[in-house]
Amino acid sequence: MNLFGSTFGTSEAAVQCSRANCSNAAVWNVNWRNPRIHDESRVKIWLACDDHRDFLHDYLANRSFPVVVTPLDETVDRLPPVTTA
């Protein structure tokens, strides 16, 4: 097991949600970046189960981080630039 509770080299069903104290299987990628540190080409990924997908998305979106949720098997190469109102 790694620091985040998932095991490398296992099936997707064994990949664990990134929410603290959650042991559910992840089915979503929460793709995000911190725009103060990284440009649009940097994509960080948290894993989410159905129960925590919205929580993790909202946590990042409320901090004005670009965030895109995709199915676990779908990758994102870039995130949109931050727009200011």
PDB file of N, CA, C and O in Angstrom:
ATOM      1  N   MET A   1       0.834  -1.185   0.000  1.00  0.00           N
ATOM      2  CA  MET A   1       0.000   0.000   0.000  1.00  0.00           C
ATOM      3  C   MET A   1       0.873   1.240   0.000  1.00  0.00           C
ATOM      4  O   MET A   1       1.965   1.263   0.566  1.00  0.00           O
ATOM      5  N   ASN A   2       0.348   2.286  -0.663  1.00  0.00           N
ATOM      6  CA  ASN A   2       1.082   3.541  -0.640  1.00  0.00           C
ATOM      7  C   ASN A   2       0.497   4.461   0.421  1.00  0.00           C
ATOM      8  O   ASN A   2      -0.409   4.072   1.158  1.00  0.00           O
ATOM      9  N   LEU A   3       1.009   5.665   0.495  1.00  0.00           N
ATOM     10  CA  LEU A   3       0.617   6.631   1.513  1.00  0.00           C
ATOM     11  C   LEU A   3      -0.877   6.940   1.494  1.00  0.00           C
ATOM     12  O   LEU A   3      -1.452   7.258   2.535  1.00  0.00           O
ATOM     13  N   PHE A   4      -1.514   6.850   0.323  1.00  0.00           N
ATOM     14  CA  PHE A   4      -2.915   7.219   0.195  1.00  0.00           C
ATOM     15  C   PHE A   4      -3.855   6.024   0.302  1.00  0.00           C
ATOM     16  O   PHE A   4      -5.060   6.177   0.100  1.00  0.00           O
ATOM     17  N   GLY A   5      -3.337   4.844   0.612  1.00  0.00           N
ATOM     18  CA  GLY A   5      -4.190   3.699   0.862  1.00  0.00           C
ATOM     19  C   GLY A   5      -4.471   2.830  -0.334  1.00  0.00           C
ATOM     20  O   GLY A   5      -5.146   1.811  -0.190  1.00  0.00           O
ATOM     21  N   SER A   6      -3.984   3.183  -1.521  1.00  0.00           N
ATOM     22  CA  SER A   6      -4.213   2.319  -2.671  1.00  0.00           C
ATOM     23  C   SER A   6      -2.984   1.459  -2.926  1.00  0.00           C
ATOM     24  O   SER A   6      -1.878   1.790  -2.499  1.00  0.00           O
ATOM     25  N   THR A   7      -3.192   0.368  -3.619  1.00  0.00           N
ATOM     26  CA  THR A   7      -2.114  -0.559  -3.908  1.00  0.00           C
ATOM     27  C   THR A   7      -1.782  -0.482  -5.382  1.00  0.00           C
ATOM     28  O   THR A   7      -2.672  -0.571  -6.228  1.00  0.00           O
ATOM     29  N   PHE A   8      -0.500  -0.315  -5.699  1.00  0.00           N
ATOM     30  CA  PHE A   8      -0.089  -0.251  -7.092  1.00  0.00           C
ATOM     31  C   PHE A   8      -0.180  -1.626  -7.724  1.00  0.00           C
ATOM     32  O   PHE A   8       0.003  -2.642  -7.054  1.00  0.00           O
ATOM     33  N   GLY A   9      -0.467  -1.652  -9.034  1.00  0.00           N
ATOM     34  CA  GLY A   9      -0.479  -2.897  -9.780  1.00  0.00           C
ATOM     35  C   GLY A   9      -1.702  -3.753  -9.528  1.00  0.00           C
ATOM     36  O   GLY A   9      -1.646  -4.967  -9.722  1.00  0.00           O
ATOM     37  N   THR A  10      -2.807  -3.158  -9.101  1.00  0.00           N
ATOM     38  CA  THR A  10      -4.023  -3.920  -8.878  1.00  0.00           C
ATOM     39  C   THR A  10      -5.104  -3.446  -9.830  1.00  0.00           C
ATOM     40  O   THR A  10      -4.903  -2.477 -10.563  1.00  0.00           O
ATOM     41  N   SER A  11      -6.228  -4.105  -9.828  1.00  0.00           N
ATOM     42  CA  SER A  11      -7.319  -3.725 -10.706  1.00  0.00           C
ATOM     43  C   SER A  11      -7.909  -2.386 -10.268  1.00  0.00           C
ATOM     44  O   SER A  11      -7.680  -1.934  -9.146  1.00  0.00           O
ATOM     45  N   GLU A  12      -8.679  -1.750 -11.175  1.00  0.00           N
ATOM     46  CA  GLU A  12      -9.290  -0.465 -10.864  1.00  0.00           C
ATOM     47  C   GLU A  12     -10.228  -0.565  -9.669  1.00  0.00           C
ATOM     48  O   GLU A  12     -10.368   0.397  -8.913  1.00  0.00           O
ATOM     49  N   ALA A  13     -10.871  -1.714  -9.488  1.00  0.00           N
ATOM     50  CA  ALA A  13     -11.817  -1.869  -8.386  1.00  0.00           C
ATOM     51  C   ALA A  13     -11.127  -1.744  -7.030  1.00  0.00           C
ATOM     52  O   ALA A  13     -11.786  -1.454  -6.032  1.00  0.00           O
ATOM     53  N   ALA A  14      -9.816  -1.957  -6.977  1.00  0.00           N
ATOM     54  CA  ALA A  14      -9.083  -1.888  -5.722  1.00  0.00           C
ATOM     55  C   ALA A  14      -8.576  -0.478  -5.429  1.00  0.00           C
ATOM     56  O   ALA A  14      -8.017  -0.246  -4.357  1.00  0.00           O
ATOM     57  N   VAL A  15      -8.754   0.465  -6.347  1.00  0.00           N
ATOM     58  CA  VAL A  15      -8.290   1.829  -6.142  1.00  0.00           C
ATOM     59  C   VAL A  15      -9.242   2.519  -5.178  1.00  0.00           C
ATOM     60  O   VAL A  15     -10.458   2.494  -5.371  1.00  0.00           O
ATOM     61  N   GLN A  16      -8.689   3.130  -4.148  1.00  0.00           N
ATOM     62  CA  GLN A  16      -9.475   3.666  -3.037  1.00  0.00           C
ATOM     63  C   GLN A  16      -9.735   5.165  -3.170  1.00  0.00           C
ATOM     64  O   GLN A  16      -8.898   5.903  -3.691  1.00  0.00           O
ATOM     65  N   CYS A  17     -10.875   5.599  -2.705  1.00  0.00           N
ATOM     66  CA  CYS A  17     -11.263   7.006  -2.675  1.00  0.00           C
ATOM     67  C   CYS A  17     -10.243   7.819  -1.871  1.00  0.00           C
ATOM     68  O   CYS A  17      -9.702   7.338  -0.875  1.00  0.00           O
ATOM     69  N   SER A  18      -9.987   9.056  -2.314  1.00  0.00           N
ATOM     70  CA  SER A  18      -9.022   9.929  -1.647  1.00  0.00           C
ATOM     71  C   SER A  18      -9.578  10.652  -0.428  1.00  0.00           C
ATOM     72  O   SER A  18      -8.804  11.242   0.326  1.00  0.00           O
ATOM     73  N   ARG A  19     -10.868  10.629  -0.209  1.00  0.00           N
ATOM     74  CA  ARG A  19     -11.469  11.299   0.956  1.00  0.00           C
ATOM     75  C   ARG A  19     -10.965  10.643   2.234  1.00  0.00           C
ATOM     76  O   ARG A  19     -10.929   9.416   2.333  1.00  0.00           O
ATOM     77  N   ALA A  20     -10.582  11.443   3.195  1.00  0.00           N
ATOM     78  CA  ALA A  20     -10.063  10.929   4.465  1.00  0.00           C
ATOM     79  C   ALA A  20     -11.036   9.934   5.084  1.00  0.00           C
ATOM     80  O   ALA A  20     -12.244  10.170   5.125  1.00  0.00           O
ATOM     81  N   ASN A  21     -10.501   8.837   5.556  1.00  0.00           N
ATOM     82  CA  ASN A  21     -11.249   7.782   6.244  1.00  0.00           C
ATOM     83  C   ASN A  21     -12.260   7.050   5.370  1.00  0.00           C
ATOM     84  O   ASN A  21     -13.135   6.363   5.898  1.00  0.00           O
ATOM     85  N   CYS A  22     -12.166   7.178   4.051  1.00  0.00           N
ATOM     86  CA  CYS A  22     -13.063   6.449   3.159  1.00  0.00           C
ATOM     87  C   CYS A  22     -12.316   5.252   2.581  1.00  0.00           C
ATOM     88  O   CYS A  22     -11.194   5.393   2.093  1.00  0.00           O
ATOM     89  N   SER A  23     -12.923   4.099   2.634  1.00  0.00           N
ATOM     90  CA  SER A  23     -12.296   2.901   2.073  1.00  0.00           C
ATOM     91  C   SER A  23     -13.066   2.381   0.861  1.00  0.00           C
ATOM     92  O   SER A  23     -12.833   1.257   0.416  1.00  0.00           O
ATOM     93  N   ASN A  24     -13.984   3.191   0.324  1.00  0.00           N
ATOM     94  CA  ASN A  24     -14.751   2.795  -0.856  1.00  0.00           C
ATOM     95  C   ASN A  24     -13.863   2.772  -2.095  1.00  0.00           C
ATOM     96  O   ASN A  24     -12.861   3.483  -2.180  1.00  0.00           O
ATOM     97  N   ALA A  25     -14.252   1.947  -3.037  1.00  0.00           N
ATOM     98  CA  ALA A  25     -13.545   1.903  -4.321  1.00  0.00           C
ATOM     99  C   ALA A  25     -13.805   3.202  -5.079  1.00  0.00           C
ATOM    100  O   ALA A  25     -14.929   3.703  -5.098  1.00  0.00           O
ATOM    101  N   ALA A  26     -12.769   3.737  -5.698  1.00  0.00           N
ATOM    102  CA  ALA A  26     -12.893   4.951  -6.495  1.00  0.00           C
ATOM    103  C   ALA A  26     -13.455   4.605  -7.870  1.00  0.00           C
ATOM    104  O   ALA A  26     -13.098   3.589  -8.466  1.00  0.00           O
ATOM    105  N   VAL A  27     -14.338   5.469  -8.362  1.00  0.00           N
ATOM    106  CA  VAL A  27     -14.887   5.320  -9.706  1.00  0.00           C
ATOM    107  C   VAL A  27     -14.769   6.621 -10.501  1.00  0.00           C
ATOM    108  O   VAL A  27     -15.165   6.676 -11.665  1.00  0.00           O
ATOM    109  N   TRP A  28     -14.228   7.663  -9.877  1.00  0.00           N
ATOM    110  CA  TRP A  28     -14.080   8.977 -10.512  1.00  0.00           C
ATOM    111  C   TRP A  28     -12.667   9.522 -10.315  1.00  0.00           C
ATOM    112  O   TRP A  28     -12.024   9.268  -9.297  1.00  0.00           O
ATOM    113  N   ASN A  29     -12.196  10.277 -11.312  1.00  0.00           N
ATOM    114  CA  ASN A  29     -10.996  11.099 -11.188  1.00  0.00           C
ATOM    115  C   ASN A  29     -11.464  12.529 -10.941  1.00  0.00           C
ATOM    116  O   ASN A  29     -12.303  13.048 -11.677  1.00  0.00           O
ATOM    117  N   VAL A  30     -10.932  13.151  -9.926  1.00  0.00           N
ATOM    118  CA  VAL A  30     -11.167  14.578  -9.695  1.00  0.00           C
ATOM    119  C   VAL A  30      -9.866  15.257 -10.117  1.00  0.00           C
ATOM    120  O   VAL A  30      -8.901  15.303  -9.354  1.00  0.00           O
ATOM    121  N   ASN A  31      -9.855  15.782 -11.342  1.00  0.00           N
ATOM    122  CA  ASN A  31      -8.668  16.388 -11.951  1.00  0.00           C
ATOM    123  C   ASN A  31      -8.630  17.859 -11.571  1.00  0.00           C
ATOM    124  O   ASN A  31      -9.619  18.570 -11.747  1.00  0.00           O
ATOM    125  N   TRP A  32      -7.500  18.322 -11.051  1.00  0.00           N
ATOM    126  CA  TRP A  32      -7.428  19.700 -10.572  1.00  0.00           C
ATOM    127  C   TRP A  32      -5.998  20.207 -10.625  1.00  0.00           C
ATOM    128  O   TRP A  32      -5.056  19.458 -10.884  1.00  0.00           O
ATOM    129  N   ARG A  33      -5.866  21.512 -10.369  1.00  0.00           N
ATOM    130  CA  ARG A  33      -4.542  22.127 -10.225  1.00  0.00           C
ATOM    131  C   ARG A  33      -4.678  23.394  -9.411  1.00  0.00           C
ATOM    132  O   ARG A  33      -5.752  23.989  -9.332  1.00  0.00           O
ATOM    133  N   ASN A  34      -3.579  23.794  -8.812  1.00  0.00           N
ATOM    134  CA  ASN A  34      -3.517  25.060  -8.089  1.00  0.00           C
ATOM    135  C   ASN A  34      -2.960  26.099  -9.064  1.00  0.00           C
ATOM    136  O   ASN A  34      -1.776  26.044  -9.397  1.00  0.00           O
ATOM    137  N   PRO A  35      -3.778  27.039  -9.528  1.00  0.00           N
ATOM    138  CA  PRO A  35      -3.328  27.987 -10.552  1.00  0.00           C
ATOM    139  C   PRO A  35      -2.257  28.959 -10.070  1.00  0.00           C
ATOM    140  O   PRO A  35      -1.583  29.581 -10.892  1.00  0.00           O
ATOM    141  N   ARG A  36      -2.086  29.102  -8.779  1.00  0.00           N
ATOM    142  CA  ARG A  36      -1.024  29.983  -8.270  1.00  0.00           C
ATOM    143  C   ARG A  36       0.347  29.327  -8.422  1.00  0.00           C
ATOM    144  O   ARG A  36       1.373  30.006  -8.374  1.00  0.00           O
ATOM    145  N   ILE A  37       0.363  28.016  -8.606  1.00  0.00           N
ATOM    146  CA  ILE A  37       1.624  27.277  -8.682  1.00  0.00           C
ATOM    147  C   ILE A  37       1.862  26.674 -10.061  1.00  0.00           C
ATOM    148  O   ILE A  37       2.997  26.653 -10.537  1.00  0.00           O
ATOM    149  N   HIS A  38       0.799  26.178 -10.715  1.00  0.00           N
ATOM    150  CA  HIS A  38       0.946  25.412 -11.955  1.00  0.00           C
ATOM    151  C   HIS A  38       0.165  26.025 -13.115  1.00  0.00           C
ATOM    152  O   HIS A  38      -0.863  26.672 -12.920  1.00  0.00           O
ATOM    153  N   ASP A  39       0.683  25.802 -14.338  1.00  0.00           N
ATOM    154  CA  ASP A  39      -0.028  26.258 -15.529  1.00  0.00           C
ATOM    155  C   ASP A  39      -1.062  25.210 -15.951  1.00  0.00           C
ATOM    156  O   ASP A  39      -1.234  24.190 -15.282  1.00  0.00           O
ATOM    157  N   GLU A  40      -1.750  25.473 -17.069  1.00  0.00           N
ATOM    158  CA  GLU A  40      -2.849  24.611 -17.516  1.00  0.00           C
ATOM    159  C   GLU A  40      -2.433  23.181 -17.826  1.00  0.00           C
ATOM    160  O   GLU A  40      -3.279  22.287 -17.846  1.00  0.00           O
ATOM    161  N   SER A  41      -1.152  22.946 -18.069  1.00  0.00           N
ATOM    162  CA  SER A  41      -0.709  21.604 -18.435  1.00  0.00           C
ATOM    163  C   SER A  41      -0.508  20.687 -17.225  1.00  0.00           C
ATOM    164  O   SER A  41      -0.362  19.476 -17.395  1.00  0.00           O
ATOM    165  N   ARG A  42      -0.499  21.233 -16.021  1.00  0.00           N
ATOM    166  CA  ARG A  42      -0.310  20.426 -14.806  1.00  0.00           C
ATOM    167  C   ARG A  42      -1.667  19.935 -14.325  1.00  0.00           C
ATOM    168  O   ARG A  42      -2.568  20.733 -14.065  1.00  0.00           O
ATOM    169  N   VAL A  43      -1.810  18.624 -14.208  1.00  0.00           N
ATOM    170  CA  VAL A  43      -3.062  18.043 -13.733  1.00  0.00           C
ATOM    171  C   VAL A  43      -2.761  17.137 -12.545  1.00  0.00           C
ATOM    172  O   VAL A  43      -1.988  16.186 -12.657  1.00  0.00           O
ATOM    173  N   LYS A  44      -3.371  17.437 -11.421  1.00  0.00           N
ATOM    174  CA  LYS A  44      -3.280  16.584 -10.235  1.00  0.00           C
ATOM    175  C   LYS A  44      -4.581  15.795 -10.166  1.00  0.00           C
ATOM    176  O   LYS A  44      -5.610  16.260 -10.655  1.00  0.00           O
ATOM    177  N   ILE A  45      -4.549  14.613  -9.568  1.00  0.00           N
ATOM    178  CA  ILE A  45      -5.741  13.766  -9.539  1.00  0.00           C
ATOM    179  C   ILE A  45      -5.989  13.250  -8.137  1.00  0.00           C
ATOM    180  O   ILE A  45      -5.112  12.667  -7.500  1.00  0.00           O
ATOM    181  N   TRP A  46      -7.211  13.480  -7.671  1.00  0.00           N
ATOM    182  CA  TRP A  46      -7.726  12.797  -6.492  1.00  0.00           C
ATOM    183  C   TRP A  46      -8.716  11.766  -7.006  1.00  0.00           C
ATOM    184  O   TRP A  46      -9.362  11.980  -8.032  1.00  0.00           O
ATOM    185  N   LEU A  47      -8.836  10.672  -6.314  1.00  0.00           N
ATOM    186  CA  LEU A  47      -9.781   9.626  -6.686  1.00  0.00           C
ATOM    187  C   LEU A  47     -11.016   9.741  -5.798  1.00  0.00           C
ATOM    188  O   LEU A  47     -10.911  10.083  -4.621  1.00  0.00           O
ATOM    189  N   ALA A  48     -12.182   9.454  -6.366  1.00  0.00           N
ATOM    190  CA  ALA A  48     -13.418   9.612  -5.599  1.00  0.00           C
ATOM    191  C   ALA A  48     -14.382   8.458  -5.832  1.00  0.00           C
ATOM    192  O   ALA A  48     -14.489   7.920  -6.935  1.00  0.00           O
ATOM    193  N   CYS A  49     -15.073   8.099  -4.771  1.00  0.00           N
ATOM    194  CA  CYS A  49     -16.194   7.167  -4.879  1.00  0.00           C
ATOM    195  C   CYS A  49     -17.438   8.000  -5.207  1.00  0.00           C
ATOM    196  O   CYS A  49     -17.375   9.229  -5.222  1.00  0.00           O
ATOM    197  N   ASP A  50     -18.552   7.341  -5.467  1.00  0.00           N
ATOM    198  CA  ASP A  50     -19.789   8.070  -5.754  1.00  0.00           C
ATOM    199  C   ASP A  50     -20.197   8.985  -4.599  1.00  0.00           C
ATOM    200  O   ASP A  50     -20.687  10.092  -4.821  1.00  0.00           O
ATOM    201  N   ASP A  51     -19.994   8.519  -3.369  1.00  0.00           N
ATOM    202  CA  ASP A  51     -20.411   9.293  -2.199  1.00  0.00           C
ATOM    203  C   ASP A  51     -19.619  10.584  -2.006  1.00  0.00           C
ATOM    204  O   ASP A  51     -20.148  11.545  -1.448  1.00  0.00           O
ATOM    205  N   HIS A  52     -18.358  10.628  -2.457  1.00  0.00           N
ATOM    206  CA  HIS A  52     -17.495  11.779  -2.177  1.00  0.00           C
ATOM    207  C   HIS A  52     -17.105  12.591  -3.406  1.00  0.00           C
ATOM    208  O   HIS A  52     -16.337  13.546  -3.296  1.00  0.00           O
ATOM    209  N   ARG A  53     -17.616  12.228  -4.559  1.00  0.00           N
ATOM    210  CA  ARG A  53     -17.282  12.951  -5.792  1.00  0.00           C
ATOM    211  C   ARG A  53     -17.629  14.430  -5.660  1.00  0.00           C
ATOM    212  O   ARG A  53     -16.777  15.281  -5.915  1.00  0.00           O
ATOM    213  N   ASP A  54     -18.845  14.753  -5.273  1.00  0.00           N
ATOM    214  CA  ASP A  54     -19.251  16.157  -5.174  1.00  0.00           C
ATOM    215  C   ASP A  54     -18.507  16.891  -4.063  1.00  0.00           C
ATOM    216  O   ASP A  54     -18.143  18.055  -4.230  1.00  0.00           O
ATOM    217  N   PHE A  55     -18.277  16.226  -2.934  1.00  0.00           N
ATOM    218  CA  PHE A  55     -17.549  16.855  -1.834  1.00  0.00           C
ATOM    219  C   PHE A  55     -16.146  17.278  -2.285  1.00  0.00           C
ATOM    220  O   PHE A  55     -15.734  18.414  -2.050  1.00  0.00           O
ATOM    221  N   LEU A  56     -15.410  16.360  -2.936  1.00  0.00           N
ATOM    222  CA  LEU A  56     -14.045  16.674  -3.371  1.00  0.00           C
ATOM    223  C   LEU A  56     -14.051  17.749  -4.451  1.00  0.00           C
ATOM    224  O   LEU A  56     -13.203  18.642  -4.432  1.00  0.00           O
ATOM    225  N   HIS A  57     -14.983  17.679  -5.383  1.00  0.00           N
ATOM    226  CA  HIS A  57     -15.099  18.708  -6.419  1.00  0.00           C
ATOM    227  C   HIS A  57     -15.353  20.071  -5.782  1.00  0.00           C
ATOM    228  O   HIS A  57     -14.662  21.044  -6.085  1.00  0.00           O
ATOM    229  N   ASP A  58     -16.344  20.135  -4.900  1.00  0.00           N
ATOM    230  CA  ASP A  58     -16.710  21.413  -4.287  1.00  0.00           C
ATOM    231  C   ASP A  58     -15.594  21.980  -3.412  1.00  0.00           C
ATOM    232  O   ASP A  58     -15.396  23.194  -3.368  1.00  0.00           O
ATOM    233  N   TYR A  59     -14.867  21.110  -2.717  1.00  0.00           N
ATOM    234  CA  TYR A  59     -13.742  21.545  -1.889  1.00  0.00           C
ATOM    235  C   TYR A  59     -12.727  22.322  -2.736  1.00  0.00           C
ATOM    236  O   TYR A  59     -12.236  23.373  -2.324  1.00  0.00           O
ATOM    237  N   LEU A  60     -12.423  21.796  -3.910  1.00  0.00           N
ATOM    238  CA  LEU A  60     -11.451  22.448  -4.797  1.00  0.00           C
ATOM    239  C   LEU A  60     -12.046  23.667  -5.497  1.00  0.00           C
ATOM    240  O   LEU A  60     -11.394  24.707  -5.596  1.00  0.00           O
ATOM    241  N   ALA A  61     -13.275  23.542  -5.981  1.00  0.00           N
ATOM    242  CA  ALA A  61     -13.921  24.649  -6.693  1.00  0.00           C
ATOM    243  C   ALA A  61     -14.110  25.858  -5.782  1.00  0.00           C
ATOM    244  O   ALA A  61     -13.987  26.994  -6.240  1.00  0.00           O
ATOM    245  N   ASN A  62     -14.402  25.641  -4.528  1.00  0.00           N
ATOM    246  CA  ASN A  62     -14.567  26.746  -3.574  1.00  0.00           C
ATOM    247  C   ASN A  62     -13.277  27.500  -3.324  1.00  0.00           C
ATOM    248  O   ASN A  62     -13.304  28.620  -2.815  1.00  0.00           O
ATOM    249  N   ARG A  63     -12.154  26.908  -3.673  1.00  0.00           N
ATOM    250  CA  ARG A  63     -10.853  27.564  -3.555  1.00  0.00           C
ATOM    251  C   ARG A  63     -10.402  28.156  -4.888  1.00  0.00           C
ATOM    252  O   ARG A  63      -9.249  28.560  -5.044  1.00  0.00           O
ATOM    253  N   SER A  64     -11.323  28.200  -5.842  1.00  0.00           N
ATOM    254  CA  SER A  64     -11.074  28.732  -7.192  1.00  0.00           C
ATOM    255  C   SER A  64     -10.027  27.939  -7.964  1.00  0.00           C
ATOM    256  O   SER A  64      -9.332  28.490  -8.817  1.00  0.00           O
ATOM    257  N   PHE A  65      -9.913  26.657  -7.669  1.00  0.00           N
ATOM    258  CA  PHE A  65      -9.032  25.792  -8.440  1.00  0.00           C
ATOM    259  C   PHE A  65      -9.819  25.249  -9.619  1.00  0.00           C
ATOM    260  O   PHE A  65     -10.977  24.864  -9.454  1.00  0.00           O
ATOM    261  N   PRO A  66      -9.222  25.208 -10.807  1.00  0.00           N
ATOM    262  CA  PRO A  66      -9.900  24.543 -11.916  1.00  0.00           C
ATOM    263  C   PRO A  66     -10.036  23.053 -11.583  1.00  0.00           C
ATOM    264  O   PRO A  66      -9.082  22.418 -11.133  1.00  0.00           O
ATOM    265  N   VAL A  67     -11.218  22.516 -11.808  1.00  0.00           N
ATOM    266  CA  VAL A  67     -11.468  21.118 -11.472  1.00  0.00           C
ATOM    267  C   VAL A  67     -12.425  20.521 -12.497  1.00  0.00           C
ATOM    268  O   VAL A  67     -13.429  21.130 -12.865  1.00  0.00           O
ATOM    269  N   VAL A  68     -12.087  19.307 -12.950  1.00  0.00           N
ATOM    270  CA  VAL A  68     -12.915  18.573 -13.896  1.00  0.00           C
ATOM    271  C   VAL A  68     -13.018  17.139 -13.392  1.00  0.00           C
ATOM    272  O   VAL A  68     -12.004  16.498 -13.116  1.00  0.00           O
ATOM    273  N   VAL A  69     -14.242  16.640 -13.274  1.00  0.00           N
ATOM    274  CA  VAL A  69     -14.464  15.269 -12.822  1.00  0.00           C
ATOM    275  C   VAL A  69     -14.697  14.384 -14.043  1.00  0.00           C
ATOM    276  O   VAL A  69     -15.499  14.714 -14.917  1.00  0.00           O
ATOM    277  N   THR A  70     -13.988  13.258 -14.091  1.00  0.00           N
ATOM    278  CA  THR A  70     -14.125  12.308 -15.193  1.00  0.00           C
ATOM    279  C   THR A  70     -14.241  10.894 -14.634  1.00  0.00           C
ATOM    280  O   THR A  70     -13.856  10.644 -13.491  1.00  0.00           O
ATOM    281  N   PRO A  71     -14.768   9.970 -15.432  1.00  0.00           N
ATOM    282  CA  PRO A  71     -14.751   8.571 -15.002  1.00  0.00           C
ATOM    283  C   PRO A  71     -13.313   8.118 -14.761  1.00  0.00           C
ATOM    284  O   PRO A  71     -12.376   8.687 -15.321  1.00  0.00           O
ATOM    285  N   LEU A  72     -13.145   7.112 -13.943  1.00  0.00           N
ATOM    286  CA  LEU A  72     -11.824   6.648 -13.532  1.00  0.00           C
ATOM    287  C   LEU A  72     -10.910   6.316 -14.711  1.00  0.00           C
ATOM    288  O   LEU A  72      -9.702   6.543 -14.639  1.00  0.00           O
ATOM    289  N   ASP A  73     -11.468   5.785 -15.784  1.00  0.00           N
ATOM    290  CA  ASP A  73     -10.639   5.375 -16.924  1.00  0.00           C
ATOM    291  C   ASP A  73     -10.421   6.476 -17.957  1.00  0.00           C
ATOM    292  O   ASP A  73      -9.837   6.220 -19.010  1.00  0.00           O
ATOM    293  N   GLU A  74     -10.878   7.692 -17.679  1.00  0.00           N
ATOM    294  CA  GLU A  74     -10.732   8.807 -18.610  1.00  0.00           C
ATOM    295  C   GLU A  74      -9.686   9.791 -18.094  1.00  0.00           C
ATOM    296  O   GLU A  74      -9.747  10.219 -16.941  1.00  0.00           O
ATOM    297  N   THR A  75      -8.731  10.148 -18.944  1.00  0.00           N
ATOM    298  CA  THR A  75      -7.670  11.070 -18.529  1.00  0.00           C
ATOM    299  C   THR A  75      -7.908  12.471 -19.083  1.00  0.00           C
ATOM    300  O   THR A  75      -8.611  12.649 -20.078  1.00  0.00           O
ATOM    301  N   VAL A  76      -7.316  13.451 -18.429  1.00  0.00           N
ATOM    302  CA  VAL A  76      -7.382  14.852 -18.845  1.00  0.00           C
ATOM    303  C   VAL A  76      -5.951  15.331 -19.024  1.00  0.00           C
ATOM    304  O   VAL A  76      -5.124  15.175 -18.125  1.00  0.00           O
ATOM    305  N   ASP A  77      -5.652  15.916 -20.188  1.00  0.00           N
ATOM    306  CA  ASP A  77      -4.303  16.400 -20.468  1.00  0.00           C
ATOM    307  C   ASP A  77      -4.051  17.810 -19.950  1.00  0.00           C
ATOM    308  O   ASP A  77      -2.929  18.145 -19.570  1.00  0.00           O
ATOM    309  N   ARG A  78      -5.086  18.630 -19.935  1.00  0.00           N
ATOM    310  CA  ARG A  78      -4.963  20.020 -19.510  1.00  0.00           C
ATOM    311  C   ARG A  78      -6.236  20.439 -18.802  1.00  0.00           C
ATOM    312  O   ARG A  78      -7.308  19.879 -19.032  1.00  0.00           O
ATOM    313  N   LEU A  79      -6.103  21.426 -17.946  1.00  0.00           N
ATOM    314  CA  LEU A  79      -7.268  22.016 -17.295  1.00  0.00           C
ATOM    315  C   LEU A  79      -7.433  23.434 -17.804  1.00  0.00           C
ATOM    316  O   LEU A  79      -6.452  24.070 -18.191  1.00  0.00           O
ATOM    317  N   PRO A  80      -8.667  23.944 -17.811  1.00  0.00           N
ATOM    318  CA  PRO A  80      -8.915  25.275 -18.355  1.00  0.00           C
ATOM    319  C   PRO A  80      -8.210  26.357 -17.530  1.00  0.00           C
ATOM    320  O   PRO A  80      -7.942  26.171 -16.343  1.00  0.00           O
ATOM    321  N   PRO A  81      -7.919  27.483 -18.174  1.00  0.00           N
ATOM    322  CA  PRO A  81      -7.343  28.598 -17.411  1.00  0.00           C
ATOM    323  C   PRO A  81      -8.371  29.144 -16.427  1.00  0.00           C
ATOM    324  O   PRO A  81      -9.576  28.957 -16.595  1.00  0.00           O
ATOM    325  N   VAL A  82      -7.880  29.808 -15.419  1.00  0.00           N
ATOM    326  CA  VAL A  82      -8.757  30.422 -14.428  1.00  0.00           C
ATOM    327  C   VAL A  82      -9.306  31.709 -15.018  1.00  0.00           C
ATOM    328  O   VAL A  82      -8.562  32.526 -15.561  1.00  0.00           O
ATOM    329  N   THR A  83     -10.621  31.880 -14.903  1.00  0.00           N
ATOM    330  CA  THR A  83     -11.235  33.118 -15.376  1.00  0.00           C
ATOM    331  C   THR A  83     -11.659  33.947 -14.178  1.00  0.00           C
ATOM    332  O   THR A  83     -12.144  33.418 -13.178  1.00  0.00           O
ATOM    333  N   THR A  84     -11.471  35.232 -14.292  1.00  0.00           N
ATOM    334  CA  THR A  84     -11.882  36.127 -13.210  1.00  0.00           C
ATOM    335  C   THR A  84     -13.077  36.928 -13.656  1.00  0.00           C
ATOM    336  O   THR A  84     -13.157  37.345 -14.812  1.00  0.00           O
ATOM    337  N   ALA A  85     -13.991  37.144 -12.764  1.00  0.00           N
ATOM    338  CA  ALA A  85     -15.221  37.868 -13.099  1.00  0.00           C
ATOM    339  C   ALA A  85     -15.052  39.349 -12.915  1.00  0.00           C
ATOM    340  O   ALA A  85     -15.989  40.111 -13.151  1.00  0.00           O
TER     341      ALA A  85
END
